[in-house]
Amino acid sequence: MKEQLYTIPLNEAVDAKDECPFCYIERSIEQDLLDFVLGAGSSYMEADIRDMTDKAGFCRPHFKKMFDYGNTLGNAWILKTHYMRMIREMKQQFSGFTPGKSSFKMFSKSADSSNSIVNWIQAKEDSCYICKHYKDTYDRYMDTFFYLFKQDKDFYDKVAASKGFCLSHFKDLCTGADTKLSDREKEGFYKLVMPLMESNMERLFDDVAWMVEKFDYRNQDADWKNSKDAIQRGMQKLKGGYPADLPYKMNK
């Protein structure tokens, strides 16, 4: 099947022979978004972009990644106008706030609190410009995965020869299969991915187990086999991401 522009990144991710092609895509999308928000293109100087970042804000992990990325001026501009909006909204929340009657319920992080200030802060904590744009892009790649799974035999074969997926992204695939595949297609999907996940989880176990054995003095001269980076790959397979990655920084 001839590649289309929207299928190329997913094919490249599977071709990368990573522990999870969706981790590969996730990292690529996130780095592209950091470049867009803070990179040399100076999108943070554009009023319409900063209006969106002011409104959405950023989650704690992405604030940390923005700090690590660098660009002091860009971060300062984003924070300056975001603070202006936050202070304005905070004053509005405070001006209309009336404490409710005390209750002796157990503390809860539920978003349906009767305290309007709690609800306002919770909404801010749940909002992130980068997370939202990442999710929208990620959802399209999920759709593309199932399109290629159904239409492209070469893609099917590449997935079958891959290292499978991390458990987190595998969960998303199983969720997607429930709505995007017919009953017959689901049978083929699980026939492919369940043995794939089993064999690759066992492969990771073997790599980690051999790393443990390498610390036995009797094996000090033995070959490391595939275990030198087993810790980070083992962590990735269970939870996703790249534990050994250095912070992504601005290309100056």
GUFI-349532 format. One record per residue (C-alpha): residue number from 0; x, y, z. Coordinates in nm, 3 decimals. Each point is the difference from the previous one (the first is absolute). Layout:
N
<NUM,<X,Y,Z>>
...
% end
This chain:
252
<0,<0.000,0.000,0.000>>
<1,<0.141,0.339,-0.100>>
<2,<0.083,0.218,0.299>>
<3,<-0.201,0.316,0.055>>
<4,<0.128,0.307,0.182>>
<5,<-0.200,-0.086,0.312>>
<6,<0.121,-0.362,0.007>>
<7,<0.373,0.070,-0.028>>
<8,<0.068,0.086,0.369>>
<9,<-0.174,-0.315,0.122>>
<10,<0.188,-0.219,-0.247>>
<11,<0.325,0.167,0.107>>
<12,<-0.083,-0.065,0.365>>
<13,<-0.055,-0.372,-0.065>>
<14,<0.315,-0.014,-0.215>>
<15,<0.202,0.148,0.289>>
<16,<-0.017,-0.337,0.182>>
<17,<-0.070,0.180,0.327>>
<18,<-0.154,-0.172,0.302>>
<19,<-0.320,0.185,-0.090>>
<20,<-0.072,0.195,-0.320>>
<21,<-0.251,0.219,0.182>>
<22,<0.263,0.100,0.257>>
<23,<0.213,0.098,-0.299>>
<24,<-0.286,0.208,-0.142>>
<25,<-0.083,0.149,0.340>>
<26,<0.356,0.126,0.045>>
<27,<0.009,0.141,-0.353>>
<28,<-0.331,0.184,0.037>>
<29,<0.094,0.141,0.340>>
<30,<0.336,0.125,-0.127>>
<31,<-0.169,0.160,-0.300>>
<32,<-0.242,0.177,0.235>>
<33,<0.282,0.125,0.222>>
<34,<0.174,0.131,-0.313>>
<35,<-0.322,0.171,-0.106>>
<36,<-0.070,0.157,0.338>>
<37,<0.354,0.111,0.084>>
<38,<0.220,-0.062,-0.302>>
<39,<0.174,0.226,-0.248>>
<40,<-0.328,0.073,-0.179>>
<41,<-0.093,0.223,0.295>>
<42,<-0.366,-0.096,-0.003>>
<43,<-0.016,0.127,0.358>>
<44,<0.032,0.353,-0.147>>
<45,<-0.321,-0.045,-0.200>>
<46,<-0.301,0.137,0.185>>
<47,<-0.242,-0.268,-0.122>>
<48,<0.228,-0.285,0.112>>
<49,<0.068,0.155,0.337>>
<50,<-0.372,0.058,0.045>>
<51,<-0.048,-0.377,-0.034>>
<52,<0.288,-0.085,0.236>>
<53,<-0.127,0.260,0.249>>
<54,<-0.342,-0.162,0.001>>
<55,<0.111,-0.364,0.009>>
<56,<0.310,0.033,0.214>>
<57,<0.234,-0.295,0.047>>
<58,<0.010,-0.302,0.228>>
<59,<0.280,-0.056,0.250>>
<60,<0.196,-0.252,-0.215>>
<61,<-0.009,0.232,-0.302>>
<62,<0.103,0.305,0.200>>
<63,<0.303,-0.206,0.108>>
<64,<0.074,-0.098,-0.359>>
<65,<-0.039,0.362,-0.112>>
<66,<0.249,0.106,0.268>>
<67,<0.244,-0.272,-0.108>>
<68,<-0.047,0.096,-0.365>>
<69,<0.145,0.344,0.067>>
<70,<-0.087,0.336,-0.158>>
<71,<-0.026,0.226,0.304>>
<72,<-0.166,0.281,-0.193>>
<73,<-0.262,-0.229,-0.153>>
<74,<-0.091,-0.154,0.334>>
<75,<-0.013,0.345,0.160>>
<76,<-0.236,0.136,-0.269>>
<77,<-0.228,-0.302,0.037>>
<78,<-0.003,0.026,0.379>>
<79,<-0.050,0.378,0.000>>
<80,<-0.323,0.002,-0.199>>
<81,<-0.121,-0.329,0.152>>
<82,<0.038,0.156,0.344>>
<83,<-0.199,0.303,-0.114>>
<84,<-0.288,-0.229,-0.094>>
<85,<0.031,-0.215,0.312>>
<86,<-0.003,0.301,0.233>>
<87,<-0.302,0.145,-0.180>>
<88,<-0.188,-0.329,0.025>>
<89,<0.104,-0.048,0.362>>
<90,<-0.140,0.341,0.095>>
<91,<-0.326,-0.089,-0.173>>
<92,<-0.016,-0.329,0.190>>
<93,<0.076,0.167,0.331>>
<94,<-0.248,0.283,-0.052>>
<95,<-0.290,-0.239,-0.050>>
<96,<0.102,-0.256,0.262>>
<97,<-0.210,-0.083,0.302>>
<98,<0.126,-0.274,0.233>>
<99,<-0.243,-0.288,0.025>>
<100,<-0.103,-0.171,0.318>>
<101,<0.265,-0.222,0.151>>
<102,<-0.034,-0.370,-0.055>>
<103,<0.186,-0.291,0.148>>
<104,<0.032,-0.207,-0.316>>
<105,<0.331,-0.165,-0.078>>
<106,<0.226,0.216,-0.215>>
<107,<-0.055,-0.061,-0.368>>
<108,<0.160,0.124,-0.321>>
<109,<-0.330,-0.034,-0.180>>
<110,<-0.060,0.271,-0.260>>
<111,<-0.360,0.043,0.117>>
<112,<0.096,0.178,0.322>>
<113,<-0.247,0.254,0.139>>
<114,<0.293,0.238,0.042>>
<115,<0.023,0.218,-0.313>>
<116,<0.365,0.086,0.066>>
<117,<0.086,-0.371,0.015>>
<118,<-0.182,-0.058,-0.328>>
<119,<0.179,0.292,-0.167>>
<120,<0.344,-0.127,0.107>>
<121,<-0.089,-0.356,-0.100>>
<122,<-0.097,0.119,-0.347>>
<123,<0.336,0.176,-0.029>>
<124,<0.186,-0.311,0.111>>
<125,<-0.185,-0.207,-0.261>>
<126,<0.084,0.243,-0.280>>
<127,<0.325,0.003,-0.201>>
<128,<0.067,0.146,-0.344>>
<129,<0.256,-0.269,-0.087>>
<130,<-0.204,-0.290,0.139>>
<131,<-0.307,0.104,-0.198>>
<132,<0.185,0.036,-0.330>>
<133,<0.186,-0.323,0.063>>
<134,<-0.324,-0.189,0.068>>
<135,<-0.164,0.131,-0.317>>
<136,<0.300,-0.109,-0.209>>
<137,<0.034,-0.332,0.182>>
<138,<-0.366,-0.084,-0.062>>
<139,<0.057,0.048,-0.373>>
<140,<0.294,-0.241,0.010>>
<141,<-0.218,-0.255,0.175>>
<142,<-0.255,0.034,-0.281>>
<143,<0.284,-0.038,-0.252>>
<144,<0.125,-0.315,0.173>>
<145,<-0.335,-0.176,-0.040>>
<146,<-0.040,0.126,-0.356>>
<147,<0.338,-0.149,-0.094>>
<148,<-0.069,-0.315,0.199>>
<149,<-0.310,-0.062,-0.212>>
<150,<0.132,0.122,-0.337>>
<151,<0.376,-0.057,-0.018>>
<152,<0.146,-0.353,0.010>>
<153,<0.355,0.137,0.013>>
<154,<-0.086,0.201,0.312>>
<155,<-0.159,-0.306,0.160>>
<156,<0.318,-0.199,-0.066>>
<157,<0.219,0.275,0.144>>
<158,<-0.205,0.010,0.320>>
<159,<0.020,-0.379,0.023>>
<160,<0.382,0.023,-0.020>>
<161,<0.021,0.290,0.248>>
<162,<0.078,0.003,0.372>>
<163,<-0.362,0.063,0.086>>
<164,<-0.119,0.289,0.216>>
<165,<0.034,0.134,0.351>>
<166,<-0.292,-0.100,0.221>>
<167,<-0.136,0.355,0.013>>
<168,<-0.027,0.037,-0.378>>
<169,<-0.112,-0.361,-0.034>>
<170,<-0.295,0.090,0.221>>
<171,<-0.086,0.284,-0.240>>
<172,<0.020,-0.237,-0.294>>
<173,<-0.233,-0.248,0.169>>
<174,<-0.241,0.283,0.079>>
<175,<0.013,0.117,-0.362>>
<176,<-0.056,-0.351,-0.132>>
<177,<-0.333,-0.017,0.185>>
<178,<-0.140,0.289,-0.205>>
<179,<0.200,0.005,-0.322>>
<180,<-0.002,-0.368,-0.100>>
<181,<-0.274,-0.243,-0.092>>
<182,<-0.034,-0.322,0.197>>
<183,<0.191,-0.188,-0.268>>
<184,<0.273,0.265,-0.013>>
<185,<0.031,-0.009,0.379>>
<186,<0.069,-0.372,-0.012>>
<187,<0.286,0.064,-0.243>>
<188,<0.128,0.290,0.208>>
<189,<0.022,-0.195,0.325>>
<190,<0.140,-0.303,-0.180>>
<191,<0.285,0.229,-0.107>>
<192,<0.063,0.211,0.309>>
<193,<-0.044,-0.242,0.291>>
<194,<0.282,-0.240,-0.100>>
<195,<0.207,0.306,-0.096>>
<196,<-0.040,0.152,0.346>>
<197,<0.065,-0.329,0.178>>
<198,<0.321,-0.075,-0.188>>
<199,<0.138,0.351,0.041>>
<200,<-0.084,0.022,0.370>>
<201,<0.187,-0.328,0.042>>
<202,<0.290,0.138,-0.203>>
<203,<0.022,0.301,0.232>>
<204,<-0.015,-0.228,0.302>>
<205,<0.290,-0.204,-0.137>>
<206,<0.206,0.316,-0.060>>
<207,<-0.062,0.132,0.352>>
<208,<0.059,-0.341,0.156>>
<209,<0.334,-0.033,-0.179>>
<210,<0.104,0.345,0.120>>
<211,<-0.054,-0.124,0.355>>
<212,<0.212,-0.308,-0.075>>
<213,<0.278,0.218,-0.142>>
<214,<0.052,0.145,0.349>>
<215,<0.097,-0.347,0.121>>
<216,<0.380,-0.011,0.005>>
<217,<-0.012,-0.334,-0.179>>
<218,<-0.148,0.174,-0.305>>
<219,<0.224,0.307,-0.003>>
<220,<0.168,-0.110,-0.322>>
<221,<-0.318,-0.124,-0.166>>
<222,<-0.160,0.185,-0.289>>
<223,<-0.257,0.264,0.094>>
<224,<-0.222,-0.128,-0.282>>
<225,<-0.285,0.253,-0.037>>
<226,<-0.011,0.105,0.363>>
<227,<0.214,0.317,0.016>>
<228,<-0.303,0.229,-0.044>>
<229,<-0.253,-0.245,0.144>>
<230,<-0.105,0.226,0.287>>
<231,<-0.123,0.290,-0.210>>
<232,<-0.157,-0.229,-0.259>>
<233,<-0.163,-0.207,0.272>>
<234,<-0.147,0.311,0.160>>
<235,<-0.120,0.128,-0.337>>
<236,<-0.175,-0.325,-0.084>>
<237,<-0.195,0.015,0.326>>
<238,<-0.090,0.370,0.018>>
<239,<0.103,0.165,-0.328>>
<240,<0.238,0.288,-0.062>>
<241,<0.379,0.009,-0.001>>
<242,<0.144,-0.002,0.354>>
<243,<0.356,0.044,-0.126>>
<244,<-0.071,0.302,-0.220>>
<245,<0.183,0.320,0.081>>
<246,<-0.214,0.318,0.009>>
<247,<-0.095,0.121,-0.345>>
<248,<0.165,0.338,-0.049>>
<249,<-0.037,0.290,-0.239>>
<250,<0.216,-0.028,-0.311>>
<251,<0.176,0.336,0.010>>
% end
